[in-house]
């Protein structure tokens, strides 16, 4: 069981709610191939959506949280150029991580192109079993009502793929002494972020998984009978808006009832 499976094990236990405010229709690669169209990947859509939200809220700090599908160097390299935008995703245990580029010594005229990365770091898979890895117990918010103590190891690195600008990240290894989930790695593009906060940011993504399953089960999202792209493009945002409005109204009514109960 991994971190996401731990969330799915008891979906009714989450007090947080994930509500939609922006959706896009992202057809599959096969769909585009059949129609001789250029395919737009899920990370292409993500980059466009993040830039749109940043344009709307340019004075707000944004923390974008995604699963392993969004742990793509090209996407992160694009996002880190946006002011006040920070991204948190899963990270592969075998990701190629490096030290930052050493500063050139003054007075030495080195030939060739400047280096883009320093020496290679051990993989996170090796750090998991390395007896020299420093682990620290931290208590983090596990959902809206409880906390949990886990072991965390952390560090900073340069994530690099050939031909793509490198990205400075803070990596966080998470393991559970109770063995309820397998050890995981998370990255954050803010190297100064506290590792416990990074894990807390990642955890708040779980209600989105519950919401997605709920709208499929109760509102029929992705099971509509329309065959037209435009019809799907209209109905899916409408159904998600219905969920958001009803949830907001329900939470407001619950809060009013709770306040009235205290006054009695």
NORDA-V162598 format. One record per pair of residues at least 4 apart in sequence whose C-alpha atoms are under 8 Angstrom apart, sorted by sequence separation. I is the first residue (numbers start at 0). GAP is how many residues later the second one is. D is the distance in whole Angstrom. If there is no record, write none. Layout:
# NORDA-V162598
I&GAP&D  I&GAP&D
This chain:
# NORDA-V162598
0&4&6  1&4&6  2&4&7  3&4&6  4&4&6  5&4&8  6&4&6  9&4&8  26&4&6  27&4&7  28&4&6  29&4&6  30&4&7  31&4&6  32&4&6  39&4&6  40&4&7  41&4&6  42&4&6  43&4&6  44&4&6  45&4&6  46&4&6  47&4&6  48&4&6  49&4&6  50&4&6  51&4&6  52&4&6  53&4&5  65&4&6  66&4&7  70&4&8  71&4&6  72&4&6  73&4&6  74&4&6  75&4&6  76&4&7  77&4&8  90&4&7  103&4&8  121&4&6  122&4&6  123&4&6  124&4&7  125&4&6  128&4&8  140&4&8  141&4&6  142&4&7  159&4&7  160&4&8  174&4&8  175&4&7  192&4&7  193&4&6  194&4&6  195&4&6  196&4&6  197&4&6  198&4&6  199&4&6  200&4&7  201&4&8  204&4&7  205&4&7  206&4&6  207&4&6  208&4&6  209&4&6  210&4&6  211&4&6  212&4&6  213&4&6  214&4&5  215&4&5  216&4&8  219&4&6  226&4&7  227&4&6  228&4&6  229&4&6  230&4&6  231&4&6  232&4&7  233&4&6  234&4&6  235&4&6  236&4&6  237&4&6  238&4&6  239&4&6  240&4&6  241&4&6  242&4&6  243&4&6  244&4&6  245&4&6  246&4&6  247&4&6  248&4&6  249&4&6  250&4&6  251&4&6  252&4&6  253&4&6  254&4&6  255&4&6  256&4&6  257&4&6  258&4&6  259&4&7  0&5&7  26&5&7  31&5&5  32&5&8  39&5&7  52&5&8  65&5&8  69&5&7  70&5&8  79&5&7  121&5&7  127&5&7  140&5&6  141&5&5  159&5&7  160&5&7  175&5&7  187&5&8  192&5&7  213&5&8  214&5&6  215&5&5  225&5&6  226&5&8  31&6&6  32&6&7  53&6&8  78&6&7  79&6&7  126&6&6  140&6&4  141&6&6  159&6&5  174&6&8  175&6&7  214&6&6  215&6&7  225&6&7  31&7&6  78&7&8  79&7&8  139&7&5  140&7&6  158&7&6  159&7&7  174&7&7  175&7&7  215&7&7  53&8&8  78&8&8  138&8&6  139&8&6  157&8&6  158&8&5  174&8&4  223&8&7  138&9&5  139&9&6  157&9&6  158&9&6  173&9&6  174&9&7  28&10&6  138&10&4  139&10&8  157&10&5  158&10&7  172&10&7  173&10&5  187&10&7  27&11&8  28&11&8  75&11&7  137&11&6  138&11&6  156&11&6  157&11&6  172&11&6  173&11&6  186&11&8  28&12&8  136&12&6  137&12&6  155&12&7  156&12&6  172&12&5  173&12&8  185&12&8  136&13&6  137&13&6  155&13&6  156&13&6  171&13&6  172&13&7  185&13&8  25&14&8  49&14&8  100&14&7  136&14&4  137&14&7  155&14&4  156&14&7  170&14&7  171&14&5  221&14&8  25&15&8  100&15&6  135&15&5  136&15&6  154&15&6  155&15&6  170&15&6  171&15&6  220&15&6  25&16&7  100&16&5  101&16&6  134&16&6  135&16&5  153&16&7  154&16&6  170&16&4  99&17&6  100&17&4  134&17&5  135&17&6  153&17&6  154&17&7  169&17&6  170&17&7  70&18&6  98&18&7  99&18&5  134&18&5  153&18&4  168&18&6  169&18&5  220&18&7  25&19&7  69&19&7  70&19&6  97&19&6  98&19&5  99&19&8  133&19&6  152&19&6  153&19&6  168&19&6  169&19&6  69&20&8  70&20&6  97&20&6  98&20&5  132&20&7  151&20&7  152&20&5  168&20&5  169&20&7  218&20&7  23&21&8  63&21&7  65&21&8  67&21&6  97&21&6  98&21&6  151&21&6  152&21&7  167&21&6  168&21&6  169&21&5  61&22&6  62&22&6  63&22&6  64&22&6  65&22&6  66&22&5  67&22&5  97&22&4  98&22&7  151&22&5  166&22&8  167&22&8  168&22&6  169&22&8  60&23&5  61&23&5  62&23&5  63&23&5  64&23&5  65&23&5  66&23&6  67&23&7  96&23&6  97&23&5  150&23&6  151&23&7  167&23&7  169&23&8  171&23&6  59&24&7  60&24&6  61&24&6  62&24&6  63&24&6  64&24&6  65&24&7  67&24&8  95&24&7  96&24&6  149&24&7  150&24&5  214&24&8  57&25&8  58&25&8  60&25&8  62&25&7  95&25&8  96&25&8  149&25&6  150&25&6  214&25&7  42&26&8  57&26&8  96&26&7  149&26&5  150&26&7  171&26&8  21&27&8  42&27&6  95&27&7  149&27&7  171&27&8  46&28&6  50&28&8  53&28&8  94&28&7  214&28&8  42&29&8  49&29&8  93&29&5  94&29&8  92&30&6  93&30&6  43&31&8  46&31&7  50&31&8  53&31&8  92&31&5  93&31&6  42&32&6  46&32&7  92&32&5  155&35&6  120&36&8  116&41&7  153&41&7  116&43&8  151&43&8  151&44&8  127&45&8  116&49&8  123&49&8  115&50&7  139&56&6  99&57&7  138&57&8  139&57&8  98&58&6  99&58&6  137&58&7  141&58&7  97&59&6  98&59&6  139&59&7  140&59&6  96&60&6  97&60&5  139&60&6  142&60&7  96&61&6  97&61&6  123&61&8  141&61&7  142&61&7  96&62&5  97&62&7  140&62&8  95&63&6  96&63&7  94&64&8  95&64&7  95&65&8  90&80&8  72&86&7  72&87&7  76&87&8  79&87&8  72&88&7  76&88&6  76&89&7  73&90&6  76&90&6  72&91&7  73&91&8  75&91&7  92&91&8  92&92&6  72&93&7  90&93&8  91&93&7  72&94&7  89&94&8  90&94&5  89&95&6  90&95&5  89&96&4  90&96&6  88&97&6  89&97&6  87&98&7  88&98&6  87&99&6  88&99&7  87&100&5  86&101&6  87&101&7  85&102&7  86&102&6  85&103&6  86&103&8  85&104&6  79&109&7  87&110&7  75&113&8  87&113&7  88&113&7  87&114&7  15&127&7  14&128&7  15&128&6  13&129&6  14&129&5  13&130&6  14&130&7  13&131&8  64&136&7  65&136&8  64&137&6  62&138&8  65&139&7  64&140&7  5&174&8  5&175&7  2&178&6  0&179&7  1&179&5  2&179&7  0&180&5  1&180&5  0&181&6  1&181&7  2&181&7  1&182&7  17&187&8  15&188&7  17&189&5  18&189&7  16&190&5  17&190&4  15&191&6  16&191&7  17&191&8  17&192&8  18&192&7  13&193&7  17&193&6  16&194&7  10&196&8  6&199&6  10&199&6  7&201&8  3&202&7  7&202&7  24&208&6  23&209&8  22&214&7  21&215&8  19&220&6  20&220&8  18&221&8  19&221&7  18&224&8  19&224&7  18&225&6
